[in-house]
Amino acid sequence: MILFGEASLRRALREYVLHFHTERNHQGVDNQLLKPLATVSTTDEPIHCRERLGGMLKFYYREAA
């Protein structure tokens, strides 16, 4: 990743913090998300991928019903 100036650094940090708090499992809390965005009630939905920072961070999820 190449950062050009303070604005791109701030954007990269904002994206990482959002991924860290909402999309990453944490071992210290029994591999749960800190702030889950939604819960899934069925497993019949297709799996989607959300990419951040040009694909360096990926989060796989199912749409909530």
C-alpha positions as YAML, in Angstrom:
chain: A
units: angstrom
residues:
- id: 1
  name: MET
  ca: [0.00, 0.00, 0.00]
- id: 2
  name: ILE
  ca: [1.34, 3.39, -0.95]
- id: 3
  name: LEU
  ca: [0.00, 6.37, 0.98]
- id: 4
  name: PHE
  ca: [0.09, 9.87, -0.50]
- id: 5
  name: GLY
  ca: [-0.20, 12.42, 2.27]
- id: 6
  name: GLU
  ca: [-2.10, 12.72, 5.49]
- id: 7
  name: ALA
  ca: [-5.57, 12.32, 3.97]
- id: 8
  name: SER
  ca: [-4.85, 8.88, 2.52]
- id: 9
  name: LEU
  ca: [-3.23, 7.78, 5.80]
- id: 10
  name: ARG
  ca: [-6.30, 8.91, 7.74]
- id: 11
  name: ARG
  ca: [-8.60, 7.06, 5.32]
- id: 12
  name: ALA
  ca: [-6.55, 3.86, 5.63]
- id: 13
  name: LEU
  ca: [-6.58, 4.08, 9.43]
- id: 14
  name: ARG
  ca: [-10.34, 4.75, 9.48]
- id: 15
  name: GLU
  ca: [-10.98, 1.71, 7.27]
- id: 16
  name: TYR
  ca: [-8.73, -0.49, 9.44]
- id: 17
  name: VAL
  ca: [-10.39, 0.61, 12.70]
- id: 18
  name: LEU
  ca: [-13.84, -0.02, 11.22]
- id: 19
  name: HIS
  ca: [-12.74, -3.50, 10.11]
- id: 20
  name: PHE
  ca: [-11.08, -4.19, 13.48]
- id: 21
  name: HIS
  ca: [-14.16, -3.28, 15.54]
- id: 22
  name: THR
  ca: [-16.99, -4.62, 13.36]
- id: 23
  name: GLU
  ca: [-15.66, -7.38, 11.10]
- id: 24
  name: ARG
  ca: [-12.81, -9.16, 12.89]
- id: 25
  name: ASN
  ca: [-13.23, -12.00, 15.40]
- id: 26
  name: HIS
  ca: [-11.44, -11.42, 18.70]
- id: 27
  name: GLN
  ca: [-9.87, -14.30, 20.63]
- id: 28
  name: GLY
  ca: [-10.20, -12.49, 23.96]
- id: 29
  name: VAL
  ca: [-13.99, -12.45, 23.70]
- id: 30
  name: ASP
  ca: [-14.52, -16.06, 22.64]
- id: 31
  name: ASN
  ca: [-13.95, -15.39, 18.90]
- id: 32
  name: GLN
  ca: [-16.94, -13.04, 18.71]
- id: 33
  name: LEU
  ca: [-17.25, -9.71, 16.92]
- id: 34
  name: LEU
  ca: [-16.96, -6.65, 19.19]
- id: 35
  name: LYS
  ca: [-19.77, -4.72, 17.46]
- id: 36
  name: PRO
  ca: [-21.65, -7.01, 15.07]
- id: 37
  name: LEU
  ca: [-23.58, -5.14, 12.38]
- id: 38
  name: ALA
  ca: [-26.35, -7.73, 11.98]
- id: 39
  name: THR
  ca: [-27.17, -11.31, 12.90]
- id: 40
  name: VAL
  ca: [-27.99, -14.07, 10.43]
- id: 41
  name: SER
  ca: [-31.07, -16.17, 11.05]
- id: 42
  name: THR
  ca: [-30.70, -18.60, 8.13]
- id: 43
  name: THR
  ca: [-27.78, -20.24, 6.38]
- id: 44
  name: ASP
  ca: [-29.54, -20.55, 3.01]
- id: 45
  name: GLU
  ca: [-28.44, -17.11, 1.81]
- id: 46
  name: PRO
  ca: [-25.38, -16.74, -0.45]
- id: 47
  name: ILE
  ca: [-22.11, -15.59, 1.07]
- id: 48
  name: HIS
  ca: [-20.89, -12.08, 0.18]
- id: 49
  name: CYS
  ca: [-17.43, -10.57, 0.54]
- id: 50
  name: ARG
  ca: [-16.70, -7.01, 1.70]
- id: 51
  name: GLU
  ca: [-13.21, -5.79, 0.85]
- id: 52
  name: ARG
  ca: [-11.41, -2.88, 2.48]
- id: 53
  name: LEU
  ca: [-8.10, -1.22, 1.64]
- id: 54
  name: GLY
  ca: [-7.99, -2.57, -1.89]
- id: 55
  name: GLY
  ca: [-8.67, -6.16, -0.87]
- id: 56
  name: MET
  ca: [-6.08, -6.34, 1.93]
- id: 57
  name: LEU
  ca: [-8.88, -6.79, 4.49]
- id: 58
  name: LYS
  ca: [-11.77, -9.09, 3.65]
- id: 59
  name: PHE
  ca: [-14.97, -9.91, 5.53]
- id: 60
  name: TYR
  ca: [-17.31, -12.70, 4.46]
- id: 61
  name: TYR
  ca: [-20.95, -12.46, 5.53]
- id: 62
  name: ARG
  ca: [-24.53, -13.45, 4.76]
- id: 63
  name: GLU
  ca: [-27.36, -10.96, 4.41]
- id: 64
  name: ALA
  ca: [-29.60, -10.72, 7.46]
- id: 65
  name: ALA
  ca: [-33.15, -11.90, 6.86]
...
